[in-house]
Amino acid sequence: MSAQDQIKEIVTTNDVVLFMKGTKTMPQCGFSSRVAGVLNFMGVEYSDINVLADDEIRQGIKDYSDWPTIPQLYVKGEFVGGCDIITEMTLSGELDTMLEENGVAFDKEAADKIREANA
Amino acid sequence: MSLEQQISEALKQSFAPSHLDVINESHLHAGHDGDDGSGESHWKVVIVSDQFSGLTRIAKHRAVHAALGKDILNRIHALSLDIQSDA
């Protein structure tokens, strides 16, 4: 299977997927760490794909989304954004709305706590 | 022309920004993943232009990526973007 087919299968068979450097429990890059940290804290169930473990996926995910950086978050097969966008959406509440619209469970109180801490 | 100037020029030409900061944050990442020793690996850009008006977050980022071009993007490891519209 080509990297593009593999990625398509991953993002369409998992509701929430984070392509990142390292893993959700051991991130290896500050930007990946920040997005994983938000999802972990909000109690979102998601699959973490460590791009450092596979060079074809590492390049392939950039081609798939035409997006030059990692991390990359996908919800229901749709590319949502990277670290800057997820951070902005978390603080503005747009991330909550997007997760709700897609039927993805999360801890609203935890999300509010992030916003209070960064107000 | 330094990389900082190249980034700055590309963004000025494309967006005629009312505010633009191109900040080299490479020193914050010295010795970490992606530090290639060039001192030009990690960048932060703050840009304000009315040309971003009405664009989604992803579209704004894509516009900046396109303006920088593959040549610049391939030379840097990380790019943090704060993109705002003043329209």
N, CA and C atoms of all chains as a GROMACS GRO file, in nm:
protein
  618
    1MET      N    1   0.085  -0.119   0.000
    1MET     CA    2   0.000   0.000   0.000
    1MET      C    3   0.089   0.125   0.000
    2SER      N    4   0.056   0.222  -0.080
    2SER     CA    5   0.136   0.345  -0.082
    2SER      C    6   0.113   0.426   0.045
    3ALA      N    7   0.205   0.517   0.073
    3ALA     CA    8   0.191   0.601   0.192
    3ALA      C    9   0.060   0.679   0.187
    4GLN      N   10   0.024   0.729   0.067
    4GLN     CA   11  -0.100   0.806   0.055
    4GLN      C   12  -0.222   0.721   0.088
    5ASP      N   13  -0.222   0.594   0.041
    5ASP     CA   14  -0.334   0.504   0.072
    5ASP      C   15  -0.338   0.472   0.221
    6GLN      N   16  -0.219   0.450   0.278
    6GLN     CA   17  -0.213   0.422   0.422
    6GLN      C   18  -0.269   0.537   0.504
    7ILE      N   19  -0.230   0.660   0.466
    7ILE     CA   20  -0.276   0.778   0.540
    7ILE      C   21  -0.427   0.793   0.526
    8LYS      N   22  -0.477   0.772   0.404
    8LYS     CA   23  -0.620   0.784   0.381
    8LYS      C   24  -0.695   0.684   0.469
    9GLU      N   25  -0.641   0.562   0.477
    9GLU     CA   26  -0.708   0.461   0.559
    9GLU      C   27  -0.705   0.502   0.707
   10ILE      N   28  -0.590   0.553   0.752
   10ILE     CA   29  -0.577   0.592   0.893
   10ILE      C   30  -0.677   0.702   0.928
   11VAL      N   31  -0.686   0.806   0.843
   11VAL     CA   32  -0.771   0.920   0.880
   11VAL      C   33  -0.919   0.892   0.858
   12THR      N   34  -0.951   0.791   0.777
   12THR     CA   35  -1.093   0.762   0.756
   12THR      C   36  -1.145   0.653   0.849
   13THR      N   37  -1.055   0.577   0.911
   13THR     CA   38  -1.102   0.471   1.002
   13THR      C   39  -1.085   0.510   1.149
   14ASN      N   40  -1.028   0.629   1.175
   14ASN     CA   41  -1.016   0.678   1.312
   14ASN      C   42  -1.081   0.816   1.319
   15ASP      N   43  -1.167   0.837   1.419
   15ASP     CA   44  -1.238   0.965   1.429
   15ASP      C   45  -1.142   1.082   1.447
   16VAL      N   46  -1.046   1.065   1.537
   16VAL     CA   47  -0.951   1.172   1.565
   16VAL      C   48  -0.810   1.116   1.556
   17VAL      N   49  -0.729   1.178   1.471
   17VAL     CA   50  -0.592   1.131   1.452
   17VAL      C   51  -0.495   1.248   1.462
   18LEU      N   52  -0.389   1.230   1.538
   18LEU     CA   53  -0.284   1.331   1.543
   18LEU      C   54  -0.154   1.271   1.488
   19PHE      N   55  -0.109   1.326   1.376
   19PHE     CA   56   0.024   1.292   1.324
   19PHE      C   57   0.123   1.382   1.396
   20MET      N   58   0.217   1.320   1.465
   20MET     CA   59   0.304   1.398   1.554
   20MET      C   60   0.444   1.339   1.558
   21LYS      N   61   0.534   1.416   1.617
   21LYS     CA   62   0.670   1.365   1.640
   21LYS      C   63   0.674   1.309   1.781
   22GLY      N   64   0.695   1.178   1.790
   22GLY     CA   65   0.685   1.110   1.918
   22GLY      C   66   0.545   1.055   1.936
   23THR      N   67   0.511   1.024   2.059
   23THR     CA   68   0.379   0.968   2.089
   23THR      C   69   0.306   1.057   2.188
   24LYS      N   70   0.177   1.029   2.208
   24LYS     CA   71   0.099   1.114   2.297
   24LYS      C   72   0.151   1.109   2.440
   25THR      N   73   0.215   1.000   2.477
   25THR     CA   74   0.271   0.991   2.612
   25THR      C   75   0.417   1.036   2.616
   26MET      N   76   0.484   1.034   2.500
   26MET     CA   77   0.623   1.080   2.496
   26MET      C   78   0.649   1.161   2.369
   27PRO      N   79   0.592   1.283   2.364
   27PRO     CA   80   0.615   1.367   2.246
   27PRO      C   81   0.762   1.408   2.237
   28GLN      N   82   0.809   1.427   2.112
   28GLN     CA   83   0.951   1.460   2.094
   28GLN      C   84   0.972   1.592   2.024
   29CYS      N   85   0.874   1.679   2.033
   29CYS     CA   86   0.885   1.811   1.971
   29CYS      C   87   0.787   1.901   2.045
   30GLY      N   88   0.826   2.024   2.071
   30GLY     CA   89   0.743   2.114   2.149
   30GLY      C   90   0.606   2.140   2.088
   31PHE      N   91   0.600   2.147   1.954
   31PHE     CA   92   0.474   2.177   1.886
   31PHE      C   93   0.380   2.057   1.894
   32SER      N   94   0.436   1.937   1.872
   32SER     CA   95   0.356   1.815   1.886
   32SER      C   96   0.309   1.800   2.030
   33SER      N   97   0.399   1.831   2.122
   33SER     CA   98   0.370   1.818   2.264
   33SER      C   99   0.252   1.906   2.304
   34ARG      N  100   0.248   2.027   2.245
   34ARG     CA  101   0.142   2.120   2.284
   34ARG      C  102   0.005   2.069   2.240
   35VAL      N  103  -0.003   2.019   2.116
   35VAL     CA  104  -0.133   1.972   2.067
   35VAL      C  105  -0.174   1.844   2.140
   36ALA      N  106  -0.081   1.751   2.158
   36ALA     CA  107  -0.112   1.628   2.231
   36ALA      C  108  -0.156   1.662   2.373
   37GLY      N  109  -0.087   1.762   2.433
   37GLY     CA  110  -0.120   1.802   2.569
   37GLY      C  111  -0.263   1.854   2.580
   38VAL      N  112  -0.306   1.933   2.482
   38VAL     CA  113  -0.443   1.986   2.482
   38VAL      C  114  -0.543   1.870   2.471
   39LEU      N  115  -0.519   1.780   2.377
   39LEU     CA  116  -0.612   1.668   2.356
   39LEU      C  117  -0.615   1.577   2.480
   40ASN      N  118  -0.497   1.551   2.536
   40ASN     CA  119  -0.490   1.467   2.657
   40ASN      C  120  -0.568   1.532   2.771
   41PHE      N  121  -0.543   1.661   2.791
   41PHE     CA  122  -0.606   1.732   2.902
   41PHE      C  123  -0.757   1.738   2.884
   42MET      N  124  -0.802   1.751   2.758
   42MET     CA  125  -0.946   1.758   2.730
   42MET      C  126  -1.010   1.620   2.724
   43GLY      N  127  -0.929   1.517   2.746
   43GLY     CA  128  -0.983   1.381   2.749
   43GLY      C  129  -1.036   1.332   2.616
   44VAL      N  130  -0.981   1.384   2.506
   44VAL     CA  131  -1.024   1.341   2.374
   44VAL      C  132  -0.958   1.206   2.341
   45GLU      N  133  -1.039   1.112   2.295
   45GLU     CA  134  -0.981   0.985   2.250
   45GLU      C  135  -0.928   1.002   2.110
   46TYR      N  136  -0.799   0.974   2.090
   46TYR     CA  137  -0.743   0.992   1.956
   46TYR      C  138  -0.630   0.894   1.930
   47SER      N  139  -0.605   0.872   1.802
   47SER     CA  140  -0.493   0.788   1.763
   47SER      C  141  -0.373   0.877   1.738
   48ASP      N  142  -0.258   0.838   1.791
   48ASP     CA  143  -0.136   0.914   1.766
   48ASP      C  144  -0.048   0.835   1.669
   49ILE      N  145  -0.006   0.904   1.566
   49ILE     CA  146   0.082   0.843   1.466
   49ILE      C  147   0.217   0.912   1.475
   50ASN      N  148   0.318   0.837   1.511
   50ASN     CA  149   0.453   0.893   1.527
   50ASN      C  150   0.524   0.895   1.391
   51VAL      N  151   0.537   1.014   1.334
   51VAL     CA  152   0.597   1.025   1.200
   51VAL      C  153   0.747   0.997   1.203
   52LEU      N  154   0.808   1.007   1.321
   52LEU     CA  155   0.952   0.979   1.330
   52LEU      C  156   0.980   0.830   1.311
   53ALA      N  157   0.875   0.748   1.326
   53ALA     CA  158   0.894   0.604   1.313
   53ALA      C  159   0.885   0.557   1.168
   54ASP      N  160   0.844   0.648   1.077
   54ASP     CA  161   0.822   0.606   0.938
   54ASP      C  162   0.845   0.725   0.844
   55ASP      N  163   0.956   0.723   0.773
   55ASP     CA  164   0.991   0.833   0.684
   55ASP      C  165   0.888   0.856   0.574
   56GLU      N  166   0.827   0.746   0.525
   56GLU     CA  167   0.729   0.762   0.416
   56GLU      C  168   0.604   0.832   0.465
   57ILE      N  169   0.564   0.802   0.588
   57ILE     CA  170   0.448   0.871   0.646
   57ILE      C  171   0.486   1.016   0.678
   58ARG      N  172   0.608   1.036   0.726
   58ARG     CA  173   0.653   1.171   0.762
   58ARG      C  174   0.644   1.266   0.643
   59GLN      N  175   0.692   1.222   0.527
   59GLN     CA  176   0.680   1.304   0.406
   59GLN      C  177   0.539   1.296   0.350
   60GLY      N  178   0.482   1.175   0.354
   60GLY     CA  179   0.351   1.151   0.293
   60GLY      C  180   0.240   1.237   0.352
   61ILE      N  181   0.246   1.261   0.483
   61ILE     CA  182   0.137   1.338   0.545
   61ILE      C  183   0.144   1.484   0.501
   62LYS      N  184   0.265   1.532   0.472
   62LYS     CA  185   0.279   1.670   0.423
   62LYS      C  186   0.221   1.682   0.282
   63ASP      N  187   0.241   1.578   0.202
   63ASP     CA  188   0.186   1.579   0.067
   63ASP      C  189   0.033   1.563   0.070
   64TYR      N  190  -0.011   1.476   0.162
   64TYR     CA  191  -0.155   1.445   0.171
   64TYR      C  192  -0.239   1.571   0.194
   65SER      N  193  -0.192   1.655   0.286
   65SER     CA  194  -0.267   1.774   0.323
   65SER      C  195  -0.215   1.900   0.253
   66ASP      N  196  -0.104   1.886   0.179
   66ASP     CA  197  -0.035   2.002   0.124
   66ASP      C  198  -0.008   2.103   0.236
   67TRP      N  199   0.051   2.052   0.343
   67TRP     CA  200   0.079   2.133   0.462
   67TRP      C  201   0.221   2.098   0.506
   68PRO      N  202   0.310   2.199   0.523
   68PRO     CA  203   0.452   2.168   0.534
   68PRO      C  204   0.500   2.126   0.672
   69THR      N  205   0.413   2.133   0.773
   69THR     CA  206   0.463   2.110   0.909
   69THR      C  207   0.384   2.002   0.983
   70ILE      N  208   0.443   1.957   1.090
   70ILE     CA  209   0.386   1.856   1.180
   70ILE      C  210   0.391   1.918   1.318
   71PRO      N  211   0.292   1.904   1.402
   71PRO     CA  212   0.180   1.809   1.399
   71PRO      C  213   0.067   1.848   1.303
   72GLN      N  214  -0.017   1.749   1.273
   72GLN     CA  215  -0.137   1.771   1.193
   72GLN      C  216  -0.251   1.692   1.257
   73LEU      N  217  -0.362   1.763   1.283
   73LEU     CA  218  -0.478   1.700   1.345
   73LEU      C  219  -0.588   1.676   1.241
   74TYR      N  220  -0.643   1.556   1.244
   74TYR     CA  221  -0.754   1.520   1.155
   74TYR      C  222  -0.873   1.476   1.239
   75VAL      N  223  -0.992   1.526   1.202
   75VAL     CA  224  -1.115   1.480   1.267
   75VAL      C  225  -1.210   1.434   1.158
   76LYS      N  226  -1.256   1.310   1.170
   76LYS     CA  227  -1.345   1.250   1.070
   76LYS      C  228  -1.290   1.266   0.928
   77GLY      N  229  -1.162   1.246   0.915
   77GLY     CA  230  -1.100   1.249   0.782
   77GLY      C  231  -1.062   1.386   0.732
   78GLU      N  232  -1.106   1.492   0.805
   78GLU     CA  233  -1.076   1.628   0.761
   78GLU      C  234  -0.956   1.686   0.834
   79PHE      N  235  -0.868   1.750   0.761
   79PHE     CA  236  -0.754   1.817   0.821
   79PHE      C  237  -0.803   1.941   0.896
   80VAL      N  238  -0.771   1.951   1.024
   80VAL     CA  239  -0.817   2.065   1.105
   80VAL      C  240  -0.711   2.173   1.116
   81GLY      N  241  -0.584   2.131   1.134
   81GLY     CA  242  -0.478   2.230   1.143
   81GLY      C  243  -0.356   2.177   1.215
   82GLY      N  244  -0.258   2.266   1.230
   82GLY     CA  245  -0.137   2.234   1.302
   82GLY      C  246  -0.137   2.301   1.438
   83CYS      N  247  -0.020   2.318   1.495
   83CYS     CA  248  -0.009   2.366   1.632
   83CYS      C  249  -0.070   2.505   1.652
   84ASP      N  250  -0.038   2.600   1.564
   84ASP     CA  251  -0.090   2.737   1.581
   84ASP      C  252  -0.244   2.738   1.575
   85ILE      N  253  -0.298   2.668   1.475
   85ILE     CA  254  -0.442   2.670   1.454
   85ILE      C  255  -0.515   2.600   1.568
   86ILE      N  256  -0.463   2.486   1.613
   86ILE     CA  257  -0.528   2.414   1.723
   86ILE      C  258  -0.522   2.498   1.851
   87THR      N  259  -0.409   2.565   1.873
   87THR     CA  260  -0.397   2.651   1.991
   87THR      C  261  -0.501   2.763   1.985
   88GLU      N  262  -0.510   2.829   1.869
   88GLU     CA  263  -0.606   2.939   1.855
   88GLU      C  264  -0.750   2.889   1.872
   89MET      N  265  -0.779   2.773   1.812
   89MET     CA  266  -0.916   2.719   1.820
   89MET      C  267  -0.951   2.674   1.961
   90THR      N  268  -0.850   2.628   2.036
   90THR     CA  269  -0.874   2.587   2.175
   90THR      C  270  -0.912   2.710   2.257
   91LEU      N  271  -0.835   2.816   2.240
   91LEU     CA  272  -0.857   2.936   2.321
   91LEU      C  273  -0.985   3.009   2.283
   92SER      N  274  -1.024   3.001   2.156
   92SER     CA  275  -1.145   3.072   2.112
   92SER      C  276  -1.272   2.990   2.134
   93GLY      N  277  -1.256   2.861   2.166
   93GLY     CA  278  -1.373   2.776   2.183
   93GLY      C  279  -1.418   2.708   2.054
   94GLU      N  280  -1.353   2.743   1.941
   94GLU     CA  281  -1.390   2.681   1.813
   94GLU      C  282  -1.363   2.531   1.811
   95LEU      N  283  -1.260   2.490   1.886
   95LEU     CA  284  -1.228   2.347   1.890
   95LEU      C  285  -1.342   2.269   1.955
   96ASP      N  286  -1.396   2.325   2.065
   96ASP     CA  287  -1.510   2.262   2.132
   96ASP      C  288  -1.625   2.243   2.032
   97THR      N  289  -1.656   2.352   1.960
   97THR     CA  290  -1.767   2.349   1.865
   97THR      C  291  -1.744   2.244   1.758
   98MET      N  292  -1.622   2.241   1.706
   98MET     CA  293  -1.590   2.146   1.599
   98MET      C  294  -1.602   2.002   1.650
   99LEU      N  295  -1.554   1.977   1.771
   99LEU     CA  296  -1.564   1.841   1.827
   99LEU      C  297  -1.710   1.804   1.850
  100GLU      N  298  -1.786   1.898   1.904
  100GLU     CA  299  -1.930   1.872   1.928
  100GLU      C  300  -2.001   1.840   1.797
  101GLU      N  301  -1.971   1.920   1.695
  101GLU     CA  302  -2.038   1.899   1.565
  101GLU      C  303  -2.005   1.763   1.505
  102ASN      N  304  -1.887   1.712   1.540
  102ASN     CA  305  -1.845   1.583   1.486
  102ASN      C  306  -1.874   1.467   1.581
  103GLY      N  307  -1.943   1.498   1.691
  103GLY     CA  308  -1.980   1.393   1.785
  103GLY      C  309  -1.861   1.330   1.857
  104VAL      N  310  -1.756   1.410   1.879
  104VAL     CA  311  -1.638   1.360   1.950
  104VAL      C  312  -1.648   1.404   2.096
  105ALA      N  313  -1.641   1.307   2.189
  105ALA     CA  314  -1.655   1.337   2.331
  105ALA      C  315  -1.531   1.406   2.385
  106PHE      N  316  -1.552   1.502   2.476
  106PHE     CA  317  -1.440   1.567   2.544
  106PHE      C  318  -1.491   1.630   2.673
  107ASP      N  319  -1.399   1.666   2.759
  107ASP     CA  320  -1.431   1.724   2.889
  107ASP      C  321  -1.438   1.876   2.876
  108LYS      N  322  -1.560   1.927   2.874
  108LYS     CA  323  -1.581   2.072   2.854
  108LYS      C  324  -1.517   2.153   2.967
  109GLU      N  325  -1.524   2.100   3.091
  109GLU     CA  326  -1.466   2.172   3.204
  109GLU      C  327  -1.315   2.187   3.187
  110ALA      N  328  -1.252   2.081   3.136
  110ALA     CA  329  -1.107   2.086   3.114
  110ALA      C  330  -1.075   2.191   3.009
  111ALA      N  331  -1.156   2.196   2.905
  111ALA     CA  332  -1.135   2.296   2.800
  111ALA      C  333  -1.147   2.436   2.857
  112ASP      N  334  -1.247   2.457   2.944
  112ASP     CA  335  -1.265   2.588   3.008
  112ASP      C  336  -1.144   2.622   3.094
  113LYS      N  337  -1.090   2.520   3.161
  113LYS     CA  338  -0.972   2.544   3.248
  113LYS      C  339  -0.853   2.593   3.166
  114ILE      N  340  -0.836   2.535   3.046
  114ILE     CA  341  -0.726   2.580   2.959
  114ILE      C  342  -0.746   2.728   2.926
  115ARG      N  343  -0.870   2.762   2.894
  115ARG     CA  344  -0.898   2.902   2.856
  115ARG      C  345  -0.878   2.996   2.975
  116GLU      N  346  -0.922   2.952   3.094
  116GLU     CA  347  -0.902   3.036   3.214
  116GLU      C  348  -0.754   3.059   3.240
  117ALA      N  349  -0.675   2.952   3.223
  117ALA     CA  350  -0.531   2.961   3.252
  117ALA      C  351  -0.459   3.050   3.152
  118ASN      N  352  -0.520   3.069   3.033
  118ASN     CA  353  -0.454   3.147   2.928
  118ASN      C  354  -0.525   3.279   2.900
  119ALA      N  355  -0.618   3.315   2.988
  119ALA     CA  356  -0.696   3.438   2.966
  119ALA      C  357  -0.609   3.561   2.990
  120MET      N  358   2.123   3.834   0.064
  120MET     CA  359   2.009   3.866   0.152
  120MET      C  360   1.994   3.754   0.255
  121SER      N  361   1.982   3.790   0.381
  121SER     CA  362   1.967   3.689   0.486
  121SER      C  363   1.831   3.620   0.473
  122LEU      N  364   1.820   3.506   0.538
  122LEU     CA  365   1.693   3.433   0.534
  122LEU      C  366   1.582   3.518   0.593
  123GLU      N  367   1.615   3.589   0.700
  123GLU     CA  368   1.515   3.676   0.762
  123GLU      C  369   1.463   3.779   0.662
  124GLN      N  370   1.556   3.837   0.586
  124GLN     CA  371   1.516   3.936   0.485
  124GLN      C  372   1.434   3.872   0.374
  125GLN      N  373   1.474   3.750   0.336
  125GLN     CA  374   1.399   3.681   0.229
  125GLN      C  375   1.255   3.655   0.272
  126ILE      N  376   1.239   3.609   0.396
  126ILE     CA  377   1.103   3.583   0.447
  126ILE      C  378   1.024   3.714   0.449
  127SER      N  379   1.089   3.816   0.502
  127SER     CA  380   1.025   3.946   0.515
  127SER      C  381   0.984   4.002   0.378
  128GLU      N  382   1.075   3.997   0.282
  128GLU     CA  383   1.047   4.049   0.147
  128GLU      C  384   0.932   3.974   0.081
  129ALA      N  385   0.935   3.840   0.092
  129ALA     CA  386   0.830   3.759   0.029
  129ALA      C  387   0.694   3.795   0.084
  130LEU      N  388   0.687   3.817   0.214
  130LEU     CA  389   0.558   3.846   0.278
  130LEU      C  390   0.512   3.989   0.246
  131LYS      N  391   0.607   4.082   0.241
  131LYS     CA  392   0.572   4.221   0.207
  131LYS      C  393   0.516   4.229   0.066
  132GLN      N  394   0.583   4.159  -0.026
  132GLN     CA  395   0.539   4.163  -0.166
  132GLN      C  396   0.401   4.103  -0.184
  133SER      N  397   0.373   3.995  -0.110
  133SER     CA  398   0.246   3.925  -0.130
  133SER      C  399   0.130   3.990  -0.059
  134PHE      N  400   0.156   4.048   0.060
  134PHE     CA  401   0.042   4.089   0.143
  134PHE      C  402   0.039   4.237   0.180
  135ALA      N  403   0.140   4.314   0.145
  135ALA     CA  404   0.146   4.455   0.186
  135ALA      C  405   0.098   4.472   0.330
  136PRO      N  406   0.163   4.404   0.424
  136PRO     CA  407   0.112   4.401   0.562
  136PRO      C  408   0.122   4.537   0.631
  137SER      N  409   0.025   4.564   0.719
  137SER     CA  410   0.031   4.685   0.801
  137SER      C  411   0.121   4.662   0.922
  138HIS      N  412   0.146   4.536   0.953
  138HIS     CA  413   0.239   4.501   1.060
  138HIS      C  414   0.306   4.368   1.025
  139LEU      N  415   0.437   4.362   1.047
  139LEU     CA  416   0.508   4.237   1.017
  139LEU      C  417   0.627   4.221   1.112
  140ASP      N  418   0.628   4.110   1.184
  140ASP     CA  419   0.745   4.073   1.265
  140ASP      C  420   0.795   3.938   1.215
  141VAL      N  421   0.921   3.930   1.182
  141VAL     CA  422   0.984   3.802   1.149
  141VAL      C  423   1.088   3.777   1.257
  142ILE      N  424   1.062   3.678   1.340
  142ILE     CA  425   1.143   3.657   1.460
  142ILE      C  426   1.215   3.523   1.452
  143ASN      N  427   1.346   3.529   1.462
  143ASN     CA  428   1.426   3.406   1.462
  143ASN      C  429   1.429   3.350   1.603
  144GLU      N  430   1.365   3.234   1.621
  144GLU     CA  431   1.359   3.172   1.754
  144GLU      C  432   1.451   3.052   1.764
  145SER      N  433   1.543   3.042   1.669
  145SER     CA  434   1.629   2.923   1.662
  145SER      C  435   1.707   2.900   1.791
  146HIS      N  436   1.748   3.010   1.855
  146HIS     CA  437   1.829   2.995   1.977
  146HIS      C  438   1.751   2.924   2.086
  147LEU      N  439   1.617   2.933   2.082
  147LEU     CA  440   1.535   2.866   2.184
  147LEU      C  441   1.535   2.716   2.165
  148HIS      N  442   1.576   2.671   2.046
  148HIS     CA  443   1.569   2.529   2.013
  148HIS      C  444   1.707   2.469   1.989
  149ALA      N  445   1.811   2.541   2.031
  149ALA     CA  446   1.947   2.492   2.007
  149ALA      C  447   1.966   2.354   2.069
  150GLY      N  448   2.018   2.264   1.990
  150GLY     CA  449   2.043   2.129   2.039
  150GLY      C  450   1.922   2.038   2.039
  151HIS      N  451   1.803   2.094   2.004
  151HIS     CA  452   1.683   2.010   1.999
  151HIS      C  453   1.663   1.955   1.859
  152ASP      N  454   1.558   1.873   1.845
  152ASP     CA  455   1.520   1.820   1.715
  152ASP      C  456   1.503   1.935   1.616
  153GLY      N  457   1.564   1.924   1.500
  153GLY     CA  458   1.543   2.025   1.397
  153GLY      C  459   1.648   2.134   1.397
  154ASP      N  460   1.730   2.140   1.501
  154ASP     CA  461   1.839   2.238   1.503
  154ASP      C  462   1.950   2.186   1.412
  155ASP      N  463   1.963   2.250   1.296
  155ASP     CA  464   2.061   2.202   1.197
  155ASP      C  465   2.193   2.278   1.211
  156GLY      N  466   2.205   2.360   1.314
  156GLY     CA  467   2.330   2.432   1.337
  156GLY      C  468   2.338   2.562   1.258
  157SER      N  469   2.238   2.589   1.174
  157SER     CA  470   2.242   2.709   1.090
  157SER      C  471   2.205   2.834   1.169
  158GLY      N  472   2.137   2.814   1.281
  158GLY     CA  473   2.086   2.929   1.355
  158GLY      C  474   1.966   2.992   1.285
  159GLU      N  475   1.916   2.924   1.181
  159GLU     CA  476   1.801   2.976   1.104
  159GLU      C  477   1.696   2.868   1.085
  160SER      N  478   1.670   2.791   1.192
  160SER     CA  479   1.582   2.674   1.179
  160SER      C  480   1.438   2.700   1.225
  161HIS      N  481   1.423   2.783   1.328
  161HIS     CA  482   1.290   2.804   1.388
  161HIS      C  483   1.250   2.951   1.377
  162TRP      N  484   1.132   2.975   1.318
  162TRP     CA  485   1.088   3.112   1.295
  162TRP      C  486   0.947   3.135   1.345
  163LYS      N  487   0.924   3.258   1.386
  163LYS     CA  488   0.788   3.300   1.420
  163LYS      C  489   0.756   3.424   1.338
  164VAL      N  490   0.638   3.426   1.278
  164VAL     CA  491   0.596   3.540   1.198
  164VAL      C  492   0.465   3.594   1.254
  165VAL      N  493   0.462   3.723   1.280
  165VAL     CA  494   0.338   3.792   1.315
  165VAL      C  495   0.306   3.885   1.198
  166ILE      N  496   0.192   3.866   1.135
  166ILE     CA  497   0.161   3.946   1.017
  166ILE      C  498   0.016   3.991   1.022
  167VAL      N  499  -0.004   4.118   0.989
  167VAL     CA  500  -0.138   4.175   0.985
  167VAL      C  501  -0.158   4.237   0.846
  168SER      N  502  -0.261   4.194   0.777
  168SER     CA  503  -0.289   4.249   0.645
  168SER      C  504  -0.438   4.236   0.616
  169ASP      N  505  -0.493   4.336   0.547
  169ASP     CA  506  -0.636   4.326   0.514
  169ASP      C  507  -0.663   4.217   0.410
  170GLN      N  508  -0.553   4.169   0.348
  170GLN     CA  509  -0.572   4.065   0.247
  170GLN      C  510  -0.614   3.930   0.307
  171PHE      N  511  -0.605   3.916   0.440
  171PHE     CA  512  -0.645   3.791   0.503
  171PHE      C  513  -0.793   3.792   0.542
  172SER      N  514  -0.856   3.905   0.516
  172SER     CA  515  -0.996   3.919   0.555
  172SER      C  516  -1.084   3.812   0.490
  173GLY      N  517  -1.166   3.749   0.571
  173GLY     CA  518  -1.262   3.652   0.518
  173GLY      C  519  -1.206   3.514   0.492
  174LEU      N  520  -1.076   3.496   0.513
  174LEU     CA  521  -1.019   3.363   0.491
  174LEU      C  522  -1.030   3.277   0.617
  175THR      N  523  -1.046   3.147   0.600
  175THR     CA  524  -1.043   3.055   0.714
  175THR      C  525  -0.901   3.050   0.768
  176ARG      N  526  -0.888   2.995   0.888
  176ARG     CA  527  -0.755   2.984   0.948
  176ARG      C  528  -0.660   2.905   0.856
  177ILE      N  529  -0.712   2.793   0.804
  177ILE     CA  530  -0.626   2.710   0.719
  177ILE      C  531  -0.589   2.787   0.592
  178ALA      N  532  -0.685   2.859   0.535
  178ALA     CA  533  -0.658   2.934   0.412
  178ALA      C  534  -0.554   3.043   0.435
  179LYS      N  535  -0.559   3.107   0.554
  179LYS     CA  536  -0.459   3.211   0.585
  179LYS      C  537  -0.319   3.151   0.591
  180HIS      N  538  -0.310   3.038   0.658
  180HIS     CA  539  -0.179   2.973   0.668
  180HIS      C  540  -0.131   2.928   0.531
  181ARG      N  541  -0.224   2.872   0.451
  181ARG     CA  542  -0.184   2.827   0.317
  181ARG      C  543  -0.135   2.944   0.233
  182ALA      N  544  -0.198   3.059   0.248
  182ALA     CA  545  -0.157   3.177   0.170
  182ALA      C  546  -0.014   3.216   0.208
  183VAL      N  547   0.018   3.211   0.338
  183VAL     CA  548   0.154   3.245   0.380
  183VAL      C  549   0.253   3.140   0.331
  184HIS      N  550   0.215   3.013   0.341
  184HIS     CA  551   0.304   2.907   0.290
  184HIS      C  552   0.334   2.930   0.142
  185ALA      N  553   0.229   2.964   0.066
  185ALA     CA  554   0.246   2.982  -0.078
  185ALA      C  555   0.335   3.102  -0.107
  186ALA      N  556   0.318   3.208  -0.029
  186ALA     CA  557   0.398   3.329  -0.051
  186ALA      C  558   0.546   3.302  -0.023
  187LEU      N  559   0.572   3.221   0.079
  187LEU     CA  560   0.712   3.190   0.112
  187LEU      C  561   0.773   3.098   0.007
  188GLY      N  562   0.692   3.005  -0.041
  188GLY     CA  563   0.741   2.914  -0.146
  188GLY      C  564   0.820   2.798  -0.089
  189LYS      N  565   0.831   2.692  -0.170
  189LYS     CA  566   0.897   2.569  -0.126
  189LYS      C  567   1.043   2.593  -0.090
  190ASP      N  568   1.108   2.684  -0.160
  190ASP     CA  569   1.250   2.705  -0.137
  190ASP      C  570   1.277   2.748   0.007
  191ILE      N  571   1.201   2.847   0.053
  191ILE     CA  572   1.219   2.894   0.191
  191ILE      C  573   1.169   2.787   0.289
  192LEU      N  574   1.052   2.729   0.261
  192LEU     CA  575   0.995   2.631   0.355
  192LEU      C  576   1.087   2.511   0.374
  193ASN      N  577   1.154   2.471   0.267
  193ASN     CA  578   1.243   2.356   0.277
  193ASN      C  579   1.368   2.386   0.360
  194ARG      N  580   1.400   2.514   0.371
  194ARG     CA  581   1.521   2.550   0.446
  194ARG      C  582   1.497   2.564   0.595
  195ILE      N  583   1.371   2.577   0.634
  195ILE     CA  584   1.344   2.598   0.776
  195ILE      C  585   1.276   2.475   0.836
  196HIS      N  586   1.291   2.462   0.967
  196HIS     CA  587   1.237   2.345   1.035
  196HIS      C  588   1.099   2.374   1.093
  197ALA      N  589   1.082   2.494   1.145
  197ALA     CA  590   0.957   2.524   1.212
  197ALA      C  591   0.916   2.668   1.185
  198LEU      N  592   0.786   2.686   1.168
  198LEU     CA  593   0.732   2.818   1.138
  198LEU      C  594   0.603   2.836   1.217
  199SER      N  595   0.608   2.926   1.313
  199SER     CA  596   0.490   2.956   1.392
  199SER      C  597   0.426   3.083   1.337
  200LEU      N  598   0.296   3.077   1.307
  200LEU     CA  599   0.231   3.189   1.240
  200LEU      C  600   0.121   3.250   1.324
  201ASP      N  601   0.126   3.382   1.338
  201ASP     CA  602   0.016   3.457   1.398
  201ASP      C  603  -0.034   3.551   1.290
  202ILE      N  604  -0.148   3.514   1.228
  202ILE     CA  605  -0.196   3.586   1.110
  202ILE      C  606  -0.326   3.657   1.144
  203GLN      N  607  -0.327   3.787   1.123
  203GLN     CA  608  -0.449   3.862   1.154
  203GLN      C  609  -0.487   3.955   1.040
  204SER      N  610  -0.616   3.984   1.037
  204SER     CA  611  -0.666   4.076   0.936
  204SER      C  612  -0.706   4.206   1.004
  205ASP      N  613  -0.676   4.319   0.939
  205ASP     CA  614  -0.716   4.446   0.998
  205ASP      C  615  -0.826   4.511   0.914
  206ALA      N  616  -0.885   4.432   0.827
  206ALA     CA  617  -0.992   4.486   0.742
  206ALA      C  618  -1.124   4.491   0.818
   0.00000   0.00000   0.00000
